[in-house]
Amino acid sequence: MRDSIHKYFKIGTIQWMSYPPAKWGLMESVKKIASDDFFDAIEVTHVADDGEREKLRNLIQEAHLSVCFGAQPCLLGTGANPNHIEEAKREEAEKILRDAVDEAQYLGAKAIAFLAGKWEEETKDLAFSQLVKTTVNVCRYARAKGMSVNLEVFDFDMDKAALIGPAPYAAEFAAKVRSCCSNFGLLVDLSHFPTTYETSKFVIQTLRPYITHFHIGNAVVIPGKPAYGDKHPRFGFPDSANDTEQLLDFFRVLKQEGFFDAEQPFNLSFEVTPYGDEDADVIVTNTKRVMNRAWALLED
């Protein structure tokens, strides 16, 4: 592809995935990303300390980065479930997401992303209704602030076991919410396609009207192998599902489906994390290398 990928996408990385907090400090890793002009955007999550949150906001502004806010860790870290069949517990999750909207706005983000909670087969329909209720309420809260809400599509039976779920079910859910909330969309992740037993073409064509954000990454879907499930290992990881060929296919489908928009570029972020004692900087560079190669092979 002769055009730069940056013409059509705001390229970002998920800070807490690229630089896991257990090994990397927040500001140190954000400064690395902010100092790298490969990145047009950064995805961050909740920061508990007021002073550190202010420093984060200032650094992002200084770097002229677009910022996206991931509320997934806010839910996963507390065990909160936005589709819980018990109303009090559903409301707890909704409160977390409303707080995420406020924090995202403070940091300069235009949207938050979250994920559905776990579900049980016998209560699946009720859980679906509960998730609609939570999402609509959060969307209306965000709309008053000029913001949007994105639901990330996860696996339904492998690791996260989230209600949303396979692409056709995600489309059904998105249609329900979008019917009353125009500020709602879906976030799709290349690394999740193998975990839902689907292809780039199937997912993107099925969810075409609702997609508002993209992630790319890798997955191991062979039981018993290292990094099995939703672990987001590097491209080229042993026994993994995605590499340059799959990313190239992903780009081809995006191009065919009209997602190359130079006027209003979509956010496209790395969701790749070091495994074991791997070095975070090397894994970020690995992802750039694979992206550059796949983009170079994409036909004009």
Order of alpha helices (4+ residues) and beta strands (2+ residues): beta-alpha-alpha-beta-alpha-beta-alpha-alpha-beta-alpha-beta-alpha-beta-alpha-beta-alpha-beta-alpha
